Amino acid sequence: MNGQHEPAGLNRIDLNLFRVFEVIYRERSLTRAACLLHLSQSAVSHALARLREQLGDPLFVREGRGVVPTALAEQLAPGIQASLNGLRRSLGRAQQFDPKHDRRLFCLNMPEQMEPLLLPRLLKHLGQVAPKVELRCSSLHWAEVPREMAAGRVDVAVEITRPTDNELRQQLLFSDQFCVLAGPQVRGPLSAERYLAAEHVAVTSQRRGICAEDLALGHLGLSRNVVQHCRHYLSAALLVAQSELLLTLPLGYAELLNLGGDKQILPLPLNLPPVTLSLYWLRQAEGDAAGAWLRAQLLQLARNSAEA
């Protein structure tokens, strides 16, 4: 009689221990893992000790104030994460999500420049409608996002609108017009000729690459003189305030950076298309009720902002 049997090793392992493994692997800290699992640190240490004994490997070793995975842990992690995520998706299809009472840790990936615009409003909203929900942000390069979603380390991403493959779903979140942020030293109207002849500061989180506004200018056959690159809009705004450099950016961000009123927000004297941001999520996660709820909250916040 032919039959299929589980490996002998699997029969003797408490599968709950793999959830502990997953969180330790992600957090690199037993203390943070205990907090996220709502367990005592001794309970997490005991669970890890059981898994170490059953697998015959330390799995994690101390380094500084945290831990790092061993070679075996690195080998096991992708399969464990994929299996747990498959189980979550299956359960998500069968269960509803109650934001008032359910606990859930979401990971939202977005360009770090967007975090000051989106995160404070989102956290305030979640604190009102989902007090037990936790949110963590990351700022991965776009090429890494689908892989991190498949591994369950990212739930949803906010990114510049771009083409995707069949494994990702996307929905427009919001759009914003470009404007120019200038210091008080810049006087008089800003014509297209003056804009193109001026010196500019540009913001990009990529070591190499081109800004969205430079791509748009290139499509018009135009270019500008970028003399300084920054990774953060705040740094660029501080440079603008003390020089005649110009900073091109979305209007919503310019308004945030000019709350003190010490700079000028000028219309962009060129007809560039708006900046559009979209939500992205994994096709396989569409049945996850909690993920669908989070996407709905983000879309509602975007609609409220557009109507304000």
N, C-alpha and C positions, 0 to 999 in steps of 0.2 A: 504494500500500500504506500503510494507516494503522498507526501504531505509537506506543507511548508511550515517551518518552525522558526521562531525568533531566535536570534543568537543567544547562546547561554548567558552571556554577559548582561544582556538587556533585561533578562528575567529577574536579576538580583538588584537592579538599580531602581531606586525611587525616582520616578520621572519628575517629581516636583523639584528635585535637586537641580535639574537642568534650567529651571527658571532662575534659581539662585546664581548658577553659573553665568547665565546670560547677562544679568544685571551687574555682577562683579566685572565681567569682561568689558562691558560698556563703560562702567564708571571708574574702573581702575582703583576702587576704594571700597573696603568692606563697610566703612562707616556710612558712606553715601548709599551703598546698596541696601544696608539695613533700613535706612530712612525711607527709601523708595519702596521697599518691600513691606514696610510697616511691621518690621520685626526688630527684636533686640539684636545688638551686635553679637552677643554670645550665641544667639540662635543661628545667625548667618555663619559664624565661625564653625559651629557644630555641623551645619549642613555641608559646608565646604570640606570639613574633615571627613565626613562620610563619603563624599564623592571622591576625594583623594584616595581613600582606602580602596574603594571599589574599582577605580581606574588605575591605581598603582602609579600615580604621578602627582607631584605637588600642585600642578595646574596654575597656581599663582604664587609668585615669590615677592617678598617685600622689596620696595625700592623707594627711598625717601619716605614720604608720608602715605604712599599708596602701595599698590601692587602692580605687577606686570605679568602677563600670561607666559607660560612656558611654551616650548615648541609644540607639545601635544595639545595644549589649550588652543593655540592658534590654528592647529589642524582641525580640531573638533568644532570650533566656533561657528563657521559658516553653515554646517549641517544642522547644528542645534538651533541656530537662529531661524533658518529656513523652515525647520519642522515646527517650531513654536509659532512662527508667523502663519503657517498653513493652518494650524489648529485655531489660532485667533480668528482667521478669516472664516473658517467653518462655523465657529461659535457666533461670530458677528452676524452671520446670515440668519441665525436662528434666534438671536436675542435682540431686544430693544436696548437702547442706551438711555438711561435716566440721568440727565446732567445735574439734577439737584442732589442726587445721592450716590451716583457711581463714581468710583475713582478711576482715573485714567491719566497716564503720562503721554502727552503728545510731543512729537518733535517737529518743529517747523523750520524749514530751510529757506533762507532768503539772503540776498546780497546785504552785507553788513551796513551799507549806506541806507538801506530801507528800514533798519531796525528802529531808529528813533521815531520814524513816521508811523509805523504800524504797531510796534510792540506795546507801548504804553496804553493806547486805546484798547487793544485786544485784551490785555491783562485786566484792565478795569472792567471791561464787559464780562469776561469770564468770572471774575470775582463776584459779580452780581448774579449770574445765571448758572454757574457751575462751580460752587465753592470748593469741591474736592478734586477738581481737575488741575493737573500740573502741566506747565508748558515749558519746553526747552527749545532754544533756538540754536541753529548752526548756520554756517556760511560756507558751504562746500562749493567747489568749482562745479559748474553745471555737468561736466562729464561724469562726475562721481555720483550725482543725484539718483539716477535710475538704479544703480547698483546698491546704494544705501537704502533706497525704498524697498528693493527686493529683499534685503537683509532685515528689514523691519526697523531700521535705525532712523528713518525719516518717514513721517506720515503724509505730509503735504509740503509742497514747495511753492514759493512766490518768486517768479522770475520774469525778466523781460520776455515778452511774447516771441515765440520762435517755433519753427516746425518740430514735430515730435514723431516718434515711431508708434506702432500699434499698441505697444505695451503701456504707453502713458496716455492719460486723459488730460484735457486742459479746458479751462473756462476763463474768459476775460474777467479780470478783477476790477481794474480801473485804468483810466488814462489821464494824462496831465500834459499840459502844454509846457514847452520850454520857455524860460525867461532868462534874464541876465542879472546877476548880482554884482553890484559895483560899490566901491567905496566913495566917500564924500569928495575925494579928489577928482573924480570923473564928473565933468560938467558939460552941460549942453545935450542936445538930442543925440541919440545913438543911431546913426544911419548904417546901412549895410556896408558901405565902404569903410566907415570908421570901425565897425565891428571886425571886419576881416583884417584890417591893418593893425589892430590893437594886439597887445600881448595877453595871453590867456593862461589860466590855471585850469587843469582838467583833473577829474576824479575818476579813478578806476581801481578796482580791487585786484585786478590781474597784473602780474609782473610784466607780462607782455600782452599787447592787444590794443584795441582801439575803442574809444568811447562811443556811446550811442549817437551823440551829437555830431561827432566827426564822421561816422558812417553816413548819417543823413546829409551832411555837407558834401561828402564825397559823391553821393548820388546826384547832387546838383552840379557837380564839377567844380566845387569850391573847396578851399582849405583855409585854415587859420593858423596863427603862430602860437603854438602852445610852448611856453617857456618853463612850465613847472607842472609836474604830476604829483597828486596826493592820493592817499588811500581813503581819506575821509573828507566829507563835505565840511565838517567843522574846521579842519585844518585849512582847507581852501578858503573858507569864509574869513578866517583870521588874516590870511595873506591879503585878501581883497580889501579888508578894512584899512590896511596900512600901506596900500599901493594903488597903482592905476590898473592893476590886473583885472580882467573880467572873468567871471565864473558863470558858465551856462549850466543850467540845472532845471529840474521840474519846479513848477510854481509852488506846489505844496511844500517842498523842501525849502525853497527860498523864504517863504513866509515863516517857517519854523526858525530858520537861522537869523531872521531879522526881527525877532520879537523885541529886541531893545531899540529898534529903529535907528541904528547907527550906520546903516548901509542903505543903498538904493536898490529897488527892484524895478528893472527896466524891461519893456517889451523887447523880445527878440526881433530884430529888424529883417528877418528872413523867414520864409514860409517853410518851416520844417514840420514834418508830421509829429503828432503827439507821442509821448512815451507811453507805451501800453504794458501793463503788468498782468500776468495770468496766473491762475492756480494750476498746479500740476499734481497728479496723484496716479498711483499705479492702477492699471485696469483691474488687476486681481483683487484690489482692495475696495472695489465699488460696493460690494455687499456688506462692508463693515459699517454698522449703524453709527458707531462712535465717530469714525472718520467722516462719514457723510454729514453728521451733525457739525463737526468742526468746520468743514468747508462751507456749510450754510451760514455759520456765524461770521466767517470772513467775508462772504459775499454780502451779507446784510450790513456789516460795518462799512464796506465800500459804498454801498448804495446810500447809507445815511450820510457819509462824508460828501458824496456828490450832490446830495440834496441840500446840504447845509449852506 
